[in-house]
């Protein structure tokens, strides 16, 4: 009996999955693969990891498969259906069955000059190698496209050290996956990384001059002078072979198939992005893998059909978690927004609000597995806690899909753990989970812990050490740069997890100004501009006002600055005056006036001490028993600028009436007749926690010394982004153990903790003054790198109650009275 001949056109991720499946199900096929690219299949989902130090070999998916002849660099040029053969420039390959796995090609809009040198697409390793070569010695790049691929390309340019501009034709980023609010939150995350974003903007013409490129746009007066341009504006199915041989294709492209992946020619199948399954093309790898399995089953004599595609997806883009599941619109919607943390969630509900239909998450995708598993069923309980913390893993049902790329459920993973898989690598090998986009790897670690396996505390895949261990390494070795640390103690080039963590450690140990040299590229979110980014692309200005005490002269300066720059002003619960609506190019001008008046940075943007709130104490209050104002001022000035794993808040109350709410803070102080009580480990938020009493009736010297040690012990040993409340709870022995360490010196480290704090106090310098005194740092503060004096035209305001608000918020937030009968404000 003659062998069965199978030809496969394309050796991408879906084509490779098909080859593995057909060899497993029916090895009697004699398989020839015609691959256009010069290298075997590689992980295109993780393509951007190439710029993060991952080699092409590490991305490779190639394995030896018996009976499979892969012909690299030999593109199919035509299909002769009558002769049942595929032609290439080198010869002809007969087939009994043919599988088209040609994928898709990058879409380049019809822009004049798009074929010039220095203009690229973002699709193959060869494309990436060309982009990398062009970037050598250059400083600026433009990415056309603000979808998934565009954000990946922008991250690549950033990793190459280029100042980066994203140009997106839609009104907001990722318009196919997110609504306007979600796209806005994502944009703020991205701009905090120093990447500029121009939405509702499209390129119209590209020209070359003096070795650079100029891209004109559809926005009057807006053009970009740059060194390279990357088009990442989407893809189109590569269906030319099918078109030319008469196989049916869709009106919008793609080879039309039925649910068996069979084309209009019964001997030809199509899988992956080239297939238009009953007219629909799927751009995700998971449906492609399912198609590969369907065709392999059919060729092995089975009757599998495509079960439909779940387009839910969870991604990490530029360090930001983004997820979308189920319906994007419906009868009802509930939203959650935490502007300070950059978290947005929107859930689509049935008209009776009892059934979950779909939703989206930005900034915190931890609830994704449970929410996705709940689509079509009851809305999960404790929704507010779920959206804010994401701590839901223990309640995740076995049917919840953890890895969407490979359709792996929690039950699959827990089964593998019980069969002996004791680390992430073993789970990947056994279940395929985590081998696609990799976004589910953190979940695998959590499920290992749930399964009783001790899980590594390493910061990320680039460092085997925990944050506390890295802190000790930096402290002992005196290392002052991320590059030296990763070269000596890590692997690869680092990522958005370890870079900010190391930046915080370096800052905690006096590693210089956070915007000096390499330090600037490591910083997290708002630290890039020493200001909190707001919803409309402007920034907040928050000068420090220790203890809430301020002179009339300084009040006048704040008022004049707010008036002259048109800033919204608000007195906060932290006893400061916040000013909102500052354009990035105005920040240095504003801070020059504030610094000259004696103000300094309030660190509202950093993982550092924010405020030490106080009541009026013995100076004015008839109940006060201690001078809370002076103590609050002394503590805030002592710990200002102290970088830590998470933000720190404090308060001092002058008596037990607790007007400053000290017991809801990371460390709080309450005056007594005999001295001071010290409380630690409290916080507000969705899961508020009262602080624990650490010391009672101590004098001021003992109080301050103990706070010094508490803070430095926390900074030295806490995990990345771990609040003091969670840290205290995680200590074996809790508050009693903490007391033994920092009061009784059980570990013999108190002298070291004292010295670390003394060093911080001695070397403190105001970050904004450091910027104003350095012309190089000042160059960062522009809206457009190629037009430093041009303000961002997309920033607009409306006036409400005598102050400026971001345009578009007034209709939602300020129309009509809040309560019935509320008098109109004048």
N, C-alpha and C positions, 0 to 999 in steps of 0.2 A: 504493500500500500504506500503510495507516494505521500510525502509529508505535506502538511497544510502550511501554505505560505501566508504570512501576515506582514503587511507593511505599515509602519507607523511614521507619520510625518510630524516631526517635532520632538524634542527631548527636553521639555521644560518640567516643572514640578508635577503637573497633572499627567504628562506623558510618562514620567518616571514612575509615578504611582501605578499607572496602568500596567507598565511592564512588570513590576513586582507582583501585581495581582494576577496577571495572566500566567506567569511562570509558576506561581503557587497553585492556581486552579487547574491549568491544563498545559503542562510543559511540552506537549506534542507539537505545538506550533513552532514553525521555523520563522523567527522574527527578524526583520530588517528595519532599523531605525535610521531615517534620513534627518540629520540635524544640521541646521544652517549655521549655528554658532560654532566657533572653533573649540569649545570646551564642553564637556558633558554637563548634564543637568546640575543646577545649583539652586540654592534657596533664595528665590527672588523676593520673598516676603521680607527677609532680613537683609536686603541688598545694602541698605544704608550702614549696616555694621561694618562694611568695607572701609568706611571713613573713621571708624572707631577702633581700628587696629585689627579687625578680623580679616584674615587672608582669603583669597579666592578659593584656596584649597579647603579651608575650614568651612566655607559655604557650600562646598560640593556635596551633591547627593548621589554621586556615582558609586555604583556597586557592580561587581561582576555577577551577571545573570546568565545562567546556562541557556544556550540556544538563542541568544540575543546578539545580533551583530549591529553595533552602533557605529554609523559612519559620520564622523564629525566633519564639519565644514563642507558638507555636500547637501546643498539645498535642492528641494524638489522644485522643478520648473513647470511641470505639466502632469496632468492625469489623463491617461487614455482609457476611458471607461470601457470601450468596446474590446480592447485587448487586455483589459484589467492589468494595467501596468502604470508605474510611476516613473517619470523621466527626470533625470538630472543632467547636468552638463557632462557628467562622466559616463552615463549609461542609462540602462533601463532595468527596472525591478518589478517583476510580475508579482501579483498578489491574488489570493483567494478572497481575503478580506482586507480592508484598508481602514485605518483609524487616523483621522485628522486631529492633531493636537498642536496646531500652529499658534495658538494663543492670540495675542493682540499686539498691536504696534502703537507707539506713542503718537498722540494726536498733536499736530502743530497747526494752530489757527492760521488763516490766510493773512499773514503779516509780511509786508514787503521787507526784504532783507533777512528773512529767517534762515537763509542758507549761507549767511556770512560766516567767516572764520570767527570762532569765539562763541558761537551759538550752538547749544547742545540740546539733546533730549535726555531723559533719565529713565533708561529701560534695561540696559545690559551692563555687565562688568566692563566691557569695552568702553561704553559710554562713560562710566565712572572713572576709568583710567584716563580718558581724554580730559574730563573735567579736572581731575587732580593735576594733570600736567599743565593745563592752562592756568590754574590757580597759583602756581609757583611764582612768588615775587609780586603777586597782585593783591589788591586790598578790598575790592567790592564786587558783589555779584547780585543779579536780579533773577528771581524765580517767577515764572509766569504760571500761576495756578495755585489756588488756596485750598485744594482738596487733600485727600490722603497723600497722594503722590507728591504734590507740591510742598507739603509740610515736611515730608521725608527729604526732599531735595534741599529745602531751606536748612534743615539740620545738617545736611552734608556740607553745605557751603560754610556754615558756622564752624563745624569741626575742622575745616580747612583754614580757619582763621580769617575768613572774609567777612566784612560788613555786609549784611544781607538785607535785601528788600523783597518782600512778597507782593506780587501784583495779582489781584483776583477780580475777575469780571463780575461775580455775584456780589450782592450787598454784604455778605458776611462769609466767614471761613466755613469750610465743610458744609456747604448749603444743602447737600444731598442727605447728610446724616443728622444735622443739628438745626434747631430753630434759631431765630435771631438772637435770643438771649443766650443760648448755649454757645453760639458762634462768637458772641461778644466776650463771654468769659474766657473762651479759648484764645481769642485775640489778645486779651490782657496778659494771659500767661506767656504768650509768645513774645509780646513786646517787652516783657520784663527781662527776657533773655537778650535784649538789645537788637532784636530783629524788627525792622519796620514793616508795616502792613498797610497797603493801599487797596481798599475794596471798592467795588463799583468802578473799577479801572481796567482798561484793556489796552494792550499795545497796538499801535496802528502802523508804525514804520520803524525799522532798525537801520542805522547807518554807521559806517566806520570812519574813524579819523584819528590819526596819531597813535595807532595801536590800541585804541579804546572803542567802545560802542556807545551809541546814543539811541535810546528807545523812546520815541514819542508816543503819547497816549491819547485816549479819547477825552481826557480831562483838560480843559483849556489851560494852557500855561504850565502843564506838568509834564516833565520829561526826566529820564534817568540817564545819567552818564555813568557808565560802568565798565568793568573789565571782562565780564562774561555774562551770558544769559542762558538760563536753563528753562526749556519748555517742559512743564509737568502738568499739563492741562487736561489730562485724561487719556484714554486709549480707545482704539477702534479694532474690531475683530479682523484677523488676518484671513479673509475668506476668498482671496483672489484665485487660488487654485480651484476652489469649488465653482466660483462664478464662471471661470473660463471653460470648464468642462461640462457646464450645464446643470450642475446640482443646484437645487433651490436654495436661495439665500433670502434673508429678511429685508424689508424695505429700509430699515436702518442698519443693515449689516448683520453678519453672523450666518452660519450655516444652519438652516432650519432642520430640527430633529424632532422625533417623537419622544415619548417617555422612555424608550429603550435606547435613546441616543442614536437611532438609525436615521440616516438622511433620506432624501428622495430616491437615492440609489440604495437598494437593500444590501449591497455588499460594502457600503461605505458608512462609517460611524464618525461622529464628531464629538469631542469632549473638551471641557475647559472653556476658556474665554472665547474661542472661535465658535462655539456652539450656541445657537439660538433655540433653546429648549422650548418647543411650542411657541417660538417667536420671541422668547426672552433670553437676553444674554446676561450671565452672572459674572461679575468682576471680582469675586472672592474665591480663594483657593478651596474652601470647604465644599461648595457645590461641585467644583471640578473634580475633587477627590471622589465624591459620590458617583459622578458620571463614570469615572475610571473603573470603579468597582462594578457598576452596572454592566458596562461593555465586557469586562473580563468574565463576568458571570454568563452573559449571553453567548460569548464565544466558547465557553466551556459547556454549553448545552443547557444553561439555566434560563429562567424567565424573569429575571430581576427588572424592575422599572424604577425610574427616578421618583423618589417619594416626595419631591418638592424641596425647596431650598429655604432654610432658615437663614435670613440675611443678618441676624444679630451678630454684632462684632464688638470686640473689646481691643483697644489699641493703646499704645503709649507713643505719643507724638511729641517730640521735643521735650520729653520728660513729663508730659501731661497725660493723665489717664483720660481716655474718651471711650464711651460705650454707647451703643444704640441697640434696642431690642424691640421686637414686635412692632405695633403700629406707631406712627409718628404723629398721628392726629386722631381725634375721636370726640365723643360727646362731652366729656369732662377732662380737665387736666388739673393736676396739683403740682406746684413747683416749690423748690427749696433753693435758696441762694445764700451763700456765706461769702460776701465780697472780700472780707479780710483774708480768708483762706483760699479764695478763688475756686469755690465749689458750687456747682449748679446741677440740679436734678429736675427733671420733668417727667411725671408719670401720667400716662393716658388711661383714663378710667371709663367704665361703662356709665350710662346715664344715671344709674342708681348708686354709683360710687362704690360698688361692692366687688367688681371684677376688674383685674388688671389687664389692660389691652396692649401696653407697650410703654416705651419711654426712652430717655437719654440721660447720660451722666457725663459731667465734665469735672475734672479735678480730683474726683474720688470715685473710682469704679469698683471699690470693694463690694458694694451690694449687688453687683451685676449678676453673679451666678444665681442667687436666690430670686432676684426680681425676674430674671429671664425664665427660670423654672416655674415661676408663678403666673406667667402670661396665660390668660384664659381661665384662671382660677381666682380664688379670693385674694384681696389685697393683703399683703403681709401685715402682721400686727406691729405696733410700735414704730410706725412709719417714720416719724421725726428722728428717733434715735438711729434707725437704720440708715437714713440718708445722711445724717451728720457724721456718724462714726464708722459705719460699714462693718461693725463687728457682728457678723451674722453666720460665720462659718460653721459654728457648732450646730446650727439648726438647718443646715443645707440638706435638702432631701437627696437620696441616692440617685434619683433620676435627673438631678440638675446637671446640665452640661458645663463642664469645667473648661475643656479645650474645644473651642468652636471649629478650629482648623481641621481637627481630626475626629470630631464628634465623640469625645471621650467624656463619660459622665463621672460624677463623684463615686458612684457604685463601682465602676470599672477600676478607678484608682484605689479605692479602699480594698477591693479584692486583691489587687496586685500587692498592696502593702501587707496584707495578711498572708500572701504567698511568699513573702520574703524580700520584697523590694524595700530597701531601707534608706535610699537617698534619691535625690531628684534625677540623677543620671540613670539609675535603674528603672525609675518610673517612665522616663522617656523611652528607654529601650523596650520596655514591656508593653506600654500602652500607646506610644506615639505622642502622648500629651506633652506639650511644651516644645515640640520639634518644628512647629510652624512659625507663627509670629513671635512666640515666646512670652506673650503677655500673661499667660496663665501660670508661669513658673512660681511667682510668689504664692499662689493658691496651692500649688503642689507642696510647698514647704509647710503651709498651715495644715494641710490634710495629713502630712506625715506626722506632725505633732498630735493631731487628733487621733491618729492611729497608734499612738504610744511610742513613736520613734523620736529619739532625741535629734533635734534639728540644729544645723549650724547657725551660729549667730553672726556670721560674716556680714559685712556691710553690703557687699554685692559680689558678683562673679569676678571682679577685678582684684578684690582683696579677700583673703581667707580670714582676716582678723575682724573682730567686732570693732565698733566705734571706740569703746573704752580701751581696747588694745592698741588701736591706732593713736589714740591720745597719748598713751604711755610711750609709744615708739617716738613720736614727735618730741615729747618732753625730754626723753633721755638722750636721743641722738642729736637734737638741735636742728633737725631738718627744717628748712624754711620754705620749700616749694613743693607743690603737688608732683611735679615732674620727677624730682629726686625721690620722693616717697614711693611712687608707683614703680620707678625703675628698680629700687632696692627691695621693696617688700610686696609688690603687686605684679600684675600682668596686664598687658594690653594698654589702652589709652585712657581708660576711665569712662565714667558715664554720669548721667544726671542724678544718680544716687550718691556715689562716692565723692564727686567733685565738690558739691556744696557742703557735705559733711566734713571733708578735709579742710575746706576754706574756713569753716566755723572753728575747727580745732586750731588752725594756724592763727586765727584772730584771737582766740581765747588765750593763746600763749604768746601774744605780742608779736605776731608775724608781720607787722607793718600795716600801712593803710590798705584797706580792702580793695581799692581800685589801682593799686600799684602793679604794673607789669602783668605777669601771669595770673595774679590773684583776681584781677577783674573778670577774667573769663570763667572763673570757678563759681562766682557768686550766684546765689539763689534769688530768683524773682526780683523783688523790689530793690535789693541791694545794688542792682546795676546803676540806678539813678539816685540812690539814697533818698527814696521817696516812694510812697504807696501809689501805685497806678490805680486810677479810678475808672468808672464804667465808660466814660466817653473819651478815654485816651489822655486825659489830663492827670495831674499829680497832686498829692496833698503836701502841705508844708506844716510841720508840727514842731515848733521849737520847744525845748525843755523848759518847764516852769516848776522847779523843785518844790514839792510840798504844796503846789497851787498858789504859792506866795509870789506876788508880782508888784512892782512899783508902778505908780501912775505914768511915769515917763516911758516905761517899757510897754504898758498898755497902749499908749498913744502911738508908739512905733508899730505895733501889730495892727492897729486900726488904720494907720496911714499906708502900710504895705498892702493890706487887704483892699483898701479903697483904690490905690494906684494901679494895682494889677487885676482888679475886678474879681477878687476871690470871695467865695462863700465862706462865712465864718461860723463856728459852732463851739460852744463851751461843752466839753465832754465830761463823761462820768469819771474820767481819770484826772480831773482838775487841770486840764490844759485847754488851750484855744487852738483848734484845728482850722486850717485854711485850705479850702478845696478849689480845684479848677485851674491850677497853675500849668501853663504849657511848659514842655520840657526845656525849651530854649530860654524860658524866663526863670527857671529855678536858680541858676547862679546869681542873677540880678537880685532876686528876692532875698536869697541867703546872704548876699553881700551887705544888704541893709540890716538884716537881722543880726548877723555876726558883729557888725560895727556897733550895734546897740547893746551888745553883751549877751545875745542869745547863742545857744548852740543846739546841735541836733538832738531831737527828742527820741530818736531811734524808733519811731512808729513803724518803720519799714523792716526792721531787722529782728532776727532771733536773738534778742538781747533784753536787757532791762527796759521796760517801757516807762512805768511811773511808780512812785511811792506816794500813794494818796494819804491825806491826813484830814482829821477834824481840826477845829481851831484851838483845841487844847486849853492849857491853863491861862493863856494870855487873855482869852475872852470868855470862855465857857465857865459858868459857875459850878459845873459838875466835874470839870477836868482835874485830874490828880497828877498828871505828868505833861511836860511840854512836848506834845505830839508834833507840832509844826517843826520845831528845830530838829527833832529826831528824824522826821521824814526827809527834811532837806539834807541832813548829814548822810543818811543812808542813800538817797538818790544820787548825790554827788559822789559818793564812794563807789557805787556800783554802776554808774553811767557808762555806757559803751561796753559792758561786759557781755561778750558773745557766749551763747549757750546752746544746748541742743534744741531748745524751744524758747519762745518768748517768756519773759518773767514779769510778774506783776506783784506789787506789795502795797501795804497800807499800814498806817500807825494811828491807833485810836488812843485818845487821852484818858479814857476811863472805860469801865465795863459796859457803858451804854452803846459802845461800838458803832459810832456814827460813820467811821471810815470803812466799815465792813471788812476788817482785817482778816477775819477767819475764812474768807472766800478767796484768799490770795495764795500765791506760791510761798511767800513767807509774810506773816503778819505779826504786828506787835501791838499789844494792848497795855496801857499804863495801869499800874496798881499802886496802892498806898506805899508799898515796899520796893517798887522798882518797875520791872517790865516782865510781861509774859510773852514768850515766843511760840508762835504756831507755824507749822510748815506743812506743805503738801496739799494746799487747797486750790480750787479753781472753780470758775463759773462754767458757762456753756450748757450744752444739752445734757451733760452728765455732771452736774455740780457736785463738789465734794468739800465738806468742811475740813479745814486744816486741823492737824493733830497738835496737841500741846507738847512742846519739846522741853521747855524750861519755864519755871515760874519764879517770880519775884527776884530777878537778877538785876545787877547794876548795869549801867550803860556799857561799860568796857566789856563785861562778860557777854552781854547781848550782841554787840557788834562782832566780837571775836567768833562767837558761835555761828552767826549768820555768814561770816566769811567762810568758815569751814563747811557749812551746809552747802553753800553755792559752789565752792570749788570741788567738793566731793561729788556733787550732782554733775557738774560739767565734766569731771574726769571719768565718770562711770556710767552715765545714762546712755541709752541707745539714741540713734538718730531720731529727731522729732518726738522724743518722749517727754511729756509734761512731768513736772515734779510730782503731781498727784499719782500718776501711774508708776513713777520711779520709786516713790516711797512704798507703794503697795507691793512692788516687785522685790523689795529687799527681804531676804529671809530673816524673819524676826521683826520686820516693819520698823515702827518708830522706836522701839526699845533698842534694836540693833543700831539704828542711826545714832541714838544717844550715846551708846557705848563707843562708837567710832569717833564722833566729832566732839564729844564732851570728855569721855573717860580715856580717850586715845587707845582703844583696845588694839588697833592695828599699828600703832606707832607712826602714824602718818600726819599727825596734826601740825608738826613743825613745817612739813612740806606744803600742806594746804595753806598755812599762814603765809609762807613765802610766795606762793603762787598769787594770792590775793594782793600782797604787798607790791609785787611786780606789776600787777594790773593797775593799781592805784597810781604808782609812780610813773608809768608810761602812758597813761590815758592822754589822748589828744582828740579834739573835736574833729569828726570826719568831714564835716562840711567846710571847716576852716582849711583842712588839708586839701580839699578840692580847689577852693578859691585861690590858694597860694601856688597852684601848679597848673600852668598853661596847657600841658598835655592832657591832664584830667578834664579840664574845661571843654576840650574838643568833643567829648562824648555827648554833650548836652545840646543836641540839635534834632529837629524833626526829620530833616532830609539831609543825608550826608553830602549829596551833590549840590544842595542849595541851603547852606547853613542858616541863612537869614530868612528863609521862607517858612512861615508857620503852617501847621497842618490844616488844610482847608476843610477837612472832615469834622473838625471840632466845632460844635455849635452850642449855644446856650439859650435859655429862656429865663425871663425874670419872674419870680414868684416871691411874694412877701418881702419885696425890696431887695432880694438877693438873686444871684445867678445860679441856675441849676442846669445840668446837662439837658440838651434839647431832647424832647420825646418822653421825658420822665413825668412832666407835669400833668399830662392827660391821665396817666395811670395813677399817680400818687397824690395829686393835690386838688383834684376837682371835687367840689362838694364838701360838706362838713363830715368829719369823722364820726360824730355822734349826733343823733337827732337833737335839735335845739341848741347846738353849739353856735355861739354868736360868731358872726363873720369877723375875721381879723382885719384890722386896718393898718 
